[in-house]
Structure formats: structure tokens, C-alpha cells
Amino acid sequence: MRYRLFIMAATICCTHAMAQDNIETLLQEIEKNNTTLKALRYDTEAQKSANRSENALPDPELEVGYLWGRPSAIGSRKDFSAKQSFDIPAITGQRTRQSKQKDRLADSQYNLQRTALLLQAKLLCIDLIYYNARIATLNERIKASRIVAEGQAKQLSCGDISQTTYNYTALNLSVAEAELKQTESERMEICRSLTALNGGFPVTLNNNRFTALTLPLSFAQWYDGNNKTTHPQTALARQEMETTKGETALAKTESLPSFSIGYTGEFTQGEHYQGVAVGVSVPLWRGKRKVAQAKAAQLAAQERMADNEHQLRAQQEALFYRAQSLHNLATSLTQALSQSNSTPLLQKALQEGEISTAEYFTELEKYYDAADKALIAERDSQKAYAELHAAEL
């Protein structure tokens, strides 16, 4: 009995098991099979192709004219011209550099959505481990209740106990079995959600132990030294600001004149004229408006980045202390369970008639209720820790 209780207590402890490795393997499979991520990858590539298409020079212009002379004696005239337009951003390569900024922005947007989806999957994996552990605990509880029920069935047949006493034991066993069925149903719902995220491929995760958490001692030191610069939200906000800065610089150069150069020819009866044609286009009307719009967008991006840094720090700090508090709670509950377990004594006292069946199950319920609280606290601390380290997914 002591061995079984030790195994049950281990399911709610934070131990070095293979759960994390299995979760990481499962997340890799989900990233490969998830249909939403596949669509997002195609969208990102399409956006990059659109960015590159903006780098191309305007199409060359060809013009051919045939003019009939009147009177007919003067003959006809044939005109031909070919020209290519170009502007300052194309000459300096600024448009190409801005295209690369937009590519990085598309990658940042994809990475943020990827991180959110993988975090959702990881939280479901943590729920699945929780249900696995809870099912293991319920099986132990049912096993203990069934031993008592079988012993009392023999006592009932010998007339040593009343039918009411046996019915109470049978009812407790039925309640535990019903709770097990409900927990298994909830576990299957988690499995179905993970299967959907995995592109319809079945998911298997049989671990019932959480990995040990190693929380940093100082939130400020951890956040400022790592998460502040690597979090996908921060990366996206920073890239948005860099992109809008590039748009402002591009708008300024686009407000400069653009040029065209080409060949033109005029052919008449007995006379030919041909040579080089140069043109200039001056953006008088729209240039200033585009620059003003780009500057406003840049200022908005700067404010969004500052707001993101403020909000993210507050969010991460709350998660940090939540994970720490829940982890400490789970650890203290687990230690209390292992140090003050009196279940074997309760069973012996019941067998010797020192306590009633009602007292036995009342005390047993207290023990399993504490075990459930410890398991829930550990699950929630694991979730807070996963959200805290989402940037590492």
C-alpha cells in the first residue's frame, strides 16, 4: 500500500521525466502538419513575392506611328520611339532595401502567429499531462476503494456489517468510477483538439509527470537580459518601426524628379530624323502628401512599440510571479502529502473497527482532495511558465 501511495504522490510531483522531450517532439510535428501554419507560410511567401515585384523598373514604352500624307505627293511619315523610365530609389537601391525590410516584417508577422499557435498546442499538452496524472490518481483511489468494498462484501455475507455500511462503500466506489469516466472524457476532448492542430493526425502523449521548473531568481534580470529583445511581439513592433522609417525615407526620394531616356525616330520620304530622347517627371502634387503620410505612420509605429514594451513587461511580470507562486504552492502541498500520509493507518483502523466506514472515506477524501489541489497548482504553474517562455517555441 505504501508503494502504491508513493507512486500516486509522484504523479503530482515535479520530476525530471521525458515529458518535455515528448512535448517538444509533438510541437515539431504540429508545426509541420498544422494546416493554418501551412497557409500562413504560403501567405508569407506571396507577400515577399509582392514586395520583390515593387522593385522592378517600369515597363519600357514602345510607340509606333504611321501618318498618311495629304496631298499624297508628300508621302507618308513613320514615327518610332522606345524609352525607359527610372527614378532615384531605383538608382540608389533604396527600393530594394525597403523590400527586404518588408520581407522581414512578413517573417515577424508569421513568427508571432506561429508562436501563438504553438503556445496553444503546448498548453493543451500540459492539460493532457494533467489529465493523465489525474486518471492515474483516480485509478489508485478506485483500487483502494475496491479493496475495501470486496472486504466488506465478505463481511456482509457473514453478517459482520450492515447493508447500509456496505452500500456507503459501494456508493463511494461508484462516485470515484464516475469521476474517472468524466476525466477520461475530458482527456479525449484535449486529444481531439491536439489532433485538429496536428492536421488531423492522431496525437499520443502518455506522460503523467511534469518536468521540473527552474524559475529565474530575479524577474528584472531575466526580462531585461533576454525576453525583452527576443519576444515575437517585441520583434514585430521593432520591425514595424524600421519598416515605417524606410517608407518615410523612400517617400522623400520618390518626391524627387524621375527620368526617362530612350530612342526616337521620324522617317519621311527622303528624310530621316533619329536620336536620343530624355524626359523628366516632376511630382508636384502628390509627393508632399506621401511624405506627410509616411511620417505619421512612423510616429504611430514608434508609439505602438513603446506601448508594446510597457504592456509586455507588465504581462510577463504577472506571469512570472504567478508561475512562482503556484510552483511554491504545489511543492509545499506535495511535501505535506508525502510527510503526513496516514492512508495505511486509516485502512488498518477500518479493518480493526476503530473507525467507521464514513470516517475512513471522509479522511481518504481529504487526502485525495489535497492531491488534486497540488496537481492543479502544478498544472497552472506549468502553463504560466509556458506562456512566460513562449519566445523559445
PyMOL commands that set and color helices and strands:
alter all, ss='L'
color gray80, all
select helices_A, chain A and resi 2-11+19-33+35-53+72-74+88-92+94-158+163-197+219-230+232-254+287-339+343-351+357-388+390-392
alter helices_A, ss='H'
color red, helices_A
select strands_A, chain A and resi 61-67+77-86+258-268+271-281
alter strands_A, ss='S'
color yellow, strands_A
deselect
rebuild
show_as cartoon
